[in-house]
Amino acid sequence: MFQRIFQTTFQSVSQIRNVSSKYIRPHPRPYKRRLFEAAVAPVLPEEEKRCPSLREHKEMIKLSYDEYSIVDLALASKVKKWIVDEEFKVMAYCQYLPVQGRTKHLQTNQLRLKDIQVKTYSNKIMKKVFENTPLQSINVILHGSNCIFYTKDITQLSTLVGEIKKINWAVPLAYSIDDRILSVDECESLAKLPSLDCVKGETVQIIERISNDLVNSISHHSDSLANTLAEISTKK
């Protein structure tokens, strides 16, 4: 008899311990929440429960993607205000891959020490943030899971590009500097330069070359026109 009791006790204990920790145990709602719902139940209208049709279900899904609730609009406004107030000038738009939370938390804290912020908001919110702005065309690449890297200084572009290459859970899709969207190859080529002042010098040289070529071409045409008119006058 004692042997049976010991076997059943051992089996029950072993069965509980063999359950994997990845299965989440069901947690009931808090007692205060249930008490509140029971108190306001006589006042609130009775909710009609029915199974929607397939057409209604598709319309509900479409509305959830297209329409914005009050909470969504408030969050989008908060994110947009945060970007403007912090004066972020360089942003990297990346594809977000699966990663353990502990690894991501550690790497984001390391990036924060280098003045690089990492945020993962839903694409619906970010599309509303970029709406009616010069960065609205970036909404085309916001599909699936995305994350955005922010930094304030343009001179940190090389640091940002190098740090993203070290991360295995973020794949860069595009960059933006102020209001201009750049490809990954363009930013990597800019990151290889010793300083962005080199780009400014090259731009000045190109503009001066264009102006000189324009002056030379105009003077050439004016001289040829004067010579042609002189020849016509001598023939007459």
ZAMARGU-4260 file (C-alpha; in steps of 0.2 Angstrom, whole numbers, plus 5000, padded with zeros to 4 digits):
<rodrens>
0) 5000/5000/5000 | 5014/5012/5005 | 5023/5007/4989 | 5008/5012/4978 | 5006/5029/4987
5) 5024/5032/4985 | 5023/5028/4966 | 5008/5039/4963 | 5016/5053/4972 | 5033/5051/4963
10) 5024/5050/4946 | 5014/5066/4949 | 5029/5075/4955 | 5039/5069/4940 | 5025/5074/4928
15) 5025/5091/4935 | 5044/5093/4934 | 5045/5086/4916 | 5034/5100/4909 | 5045/5112/4899
20) 5047/5130/4905 | 5043/5137/4888 | 5024/5134/4891 | 5016/5149/4899 | 5004/5144/4913
25) 4987/5153/4911 | 4986/5168/4923 | 4968/5174/4927 | 4963/5192/4927 | 4967/5201/4943
30) 4954/5200/4957 | 4952/5219/4957 | 4948/5219/4938 | 4935/5205/4940 | 4927/5214/4955
35) 4926/5230/4945 | 4918/5221/4930 | 4906/5213/4941 | 4901/5230/4949 | 4898/5239/4933
40) 4890/5224/4924 | 4872/5230/4929 | 4876/5248/4922 | 4884/5243/4906 | 4874/5237/4891
45) 4874/5219/4888 | 4887/5214/4874 | 4879/5204/4860 | 4890/5190/4855 | 4889/5183/4838
50) 4900/5175/4825 | 4905/5187/4811 | 4904/5181/4793 | 4919/5179/4782 | 4916/5195/4773
55) 4914/5205/4790 | 4930/5197/4796 | 4940/5203/4781 | 4933/5220/4783 | 4937/5221/4801
60) 4955/5215/4797 | 4956/5228/4783 | 4950/5242/4795 | 4963/5237/4808 | 4977/5240/4795
65) 4970/5256/4788 | 4961/5265/4802 | 4970/5272/4817 | 4963/5272/4834 | 4965/5286/4847
70) 4979/5277/4855 | 4988/5274/4838 | 4987/5292/4834 | 4993/5298/4851 | 5008/5286/4850
75) 5012/5292/4833 | 5012/5310/4838 | 5023/5305/4853 | 5036/5297/4843 | 5036/5311/4830
80) 5038/5324/4844 | 5052/5313/4851 | 5062/5313/4835 | 5060/5331/4832 | 5064/5336/4850
85) 5080/5325/4851 | 5085/5332/4834 | 5090/5315/4826 | 5098/5319/4809 | 5104/5301/4804
90) 5092/5286/4804 | 5095/5268/4798 | 5080/5258/4793 | 5083/5239/4796 | 5074/5223/4795
95) 5072/5216/4812 | 5076/5197/4814 | 5072/5186/4828 | 5084/5188/4843 | 5084/5184/4862
100) 5078/5198/4872 | 5093/5197/4883 | 5105/5199/4869 | 5095/5213/4861 | 5094/5222/4878
105) 5113/5221/4880 | 5118/5227/4863 | 5105/5242/4863 | 5113/5247/4880 | 5130/5247/4872
110) 5124/5257/4857 | 5116/5270/4869 | 5133/5273/4876 | 5138/5278/4859 | 5123/5290/4857
115) 5114/5278/4845 | 5096/5274/4850 | 5086/5259/4844 | 5067/5258/4843 | 5055/5245/4837
120) 5038/5252/4834 | 5025/5244/4823 | 5025/5249/4804 | 5008/5256/4806 | 5014/5269/4818
125) 5030/5273/4809 | 5020/5276/4793 | 5009/5288/4802 | 5025/5297/4809 | 5032/5299/4791
130) 5016/5304/4783 | 5016/5321/4774 | 5035/5322/4777 | 5050/5321/4765 | 5053/5304/4772
135) 5036/5297/4767 | 5043/5287/4753 | 5052/5276/4766 | 5035/5268/4770 | 5038/5257/4755
140) 5051/5247/4764 | 5042/5245/4780 | 5036/5227/4779 | 5036/5213/4792 | 5047/5217/4807
145) 5057/5233/4806 | 5068/5243/4818 | 5076/5260/4817 | 5093/5266/4823 | 5094/5285/4827
150) 5109/5296/4830 | 5110/5315/4831 | 5127/5319/4823 | 5131/5317/4805 | 5149/5313/4809
155) 5143/5297/4818 | 5138/5289/4801 | 5153/5278/4800 | 5151/5273/4818 | 5132/5269/4814
160) 5136/5259/4799 | 5150/5249/4808 | 5139/5245/4823 | 5125/5239/4812 | 5137/5227/4803
165) 5141/5219/4820 | 5123/5216/4824 | 5116/5199/4818 | 5098/5204/4821 | 5097/5219/4810
170) 5099/5220/4791 | 5100/5238/4784 | 5088/5243/4771 | 5091/5261/4769 | 5097/5277/4778
175) 5092/5295/4779 | 5102/5310/4782 | 5091/5325/4787 | 5077/5324/4774 | 5087/5314/4761
180) 5085/5296/4759 | 5101/5286/4754 | 5104/5268/4749 | 5115/5256/4759 | 5129/5257/4746
185) 5130/5276/4746 | 5131/5277/4765 | 5144/5263/4766 | 5155/5273/4753 | 5152/5289/4764
190) 5157/5280/4779 | 5174/5275/4772 | 5179/5294/4770 | 5190/5301/4783 | 5178/5316/4785
195) 5162/5322/4777 | 5171/5338/4773 | 5178/5329/4759 | 5161/5327/4751 | 5158/5346/4753
200) 5175/5350/4744 | 5170/5338/4730 | 5153/5346/4729 | 5161/5364/4728 | 5173/5358/4714
205) 5159/5350/4704 | 5149/5366/4705 | 5163/5377/4700 | 5167/5366/4686 | 5149/5366/4680
210) 5149/5385/4681 | 5166/5387/4671 | 5160/5375/4658 | 5144/5385/4656 | 5153/5401/4655
215) 5165/5394/4642 | 5151/5387/4631 | 5141/5403/4632 | 5156/5413/4627 | 5160/5401/4613
220) 5143/5402/4605 | 5143/5421/4607 | 5160/5423/4598 | 5154/5411/4584 | 5138/5421/4582
225) 5148/5437/4581 | 5160/5430/4568 | 5145/5424/4558 | 5137/5441/4558 | 5153/5449/4554
230) 5155/5438/4539 | 5138/5441/4533 | 5140/5460/4534 | 5157/5459/4524 | 5148/5449/4510
235) 5135/5462/4509
</rodrens>
